[in-house]
Amino acid sequence: MTDPSPDLPRPLARLADPAYLSFWRERHLCTVTTPRPDGGLHVTPMGVVLDADGRRAWAVTSRGSVKARNIRAGGEDGVPVAIGTVDGRWWTSLEGTARVSEDPAVVAEAEERYARRYRVPRPNPERVAVVVELVRALGSVPEQDPARVVAAWHEAVEAGAVRRALVLCSPDVAVGGPRGEARGTEVMRAWLERSGISLAPQHELVADGGRVVVHEQARWRTPDAPADAPTTEPADTWVVFEVADGLITAVRRYETEAELPG
């Protein structure tokens, strides 16, 4: 774990840990615990997105849901909530004060954040945002593993969740292939959306330092495919991923194994 940021209070020190943030970029369903007016507890599954810079957690729900009613009962002061995530032996826990917002701008931001980690939420005129001001972050997460980040990227791409894939990339990610190289998440977005590419690793993902070389079966779901690659049948390709600080910094595709850099 990295040293806590001097700007973070000790209970929120995990928000400065790259491994902790990497775990929160992956797609995990959470549980949210809210207090009932009678003093009991209500626990429900929920998609939650961590905003480490803002020291907040974001979620969306319907205004008539039990959790929304429980939070709204706290008025302007909000209510204390706990957010939990479990993935095998790895887990995280966030604590803070939750408030419900019906402000269209806040709801839109919550929807955008949700789409980056999960999927674009279906239309819901009753949707409200839940914003949690965090006071504590706990957990036991795996050490940073570039192969785990690359696996999460593959999962997002295969699901067509382009925004989720972009969250796993650095802002100046290099995207390269037979047609050249360019940088930026907008380049990555354009490539994924234009090509509709599907990439299926043919072996277990293993990192060599920050580098992951993957033999893939690629399928292009749009006409934007290599001249010798059919769009309906999978074709062999090799992709080299570079990962630093839990983010993919480069994705370079090669059409033959012989083209791979040494």
PyMOL commands that set and color helices and strands:
alter all, ss='L'
color gray80, all
select helices_A, chain A and resi 10-16+18-25+66-72+75-77+104-117+146-158+162-167+185-195+257-259
alter helices_A, ss='H'
color red, helices_A
select strands_A, chain A and resi 30-35+41-46+49-51+56-62+79-87+90-101+127-140+169-177+180-183+197-201+207-208+211-220+235-244+247-254
alter strands_A, ss='S'
color yellow, strands_A
deselect
rebuild
show_as cartoon
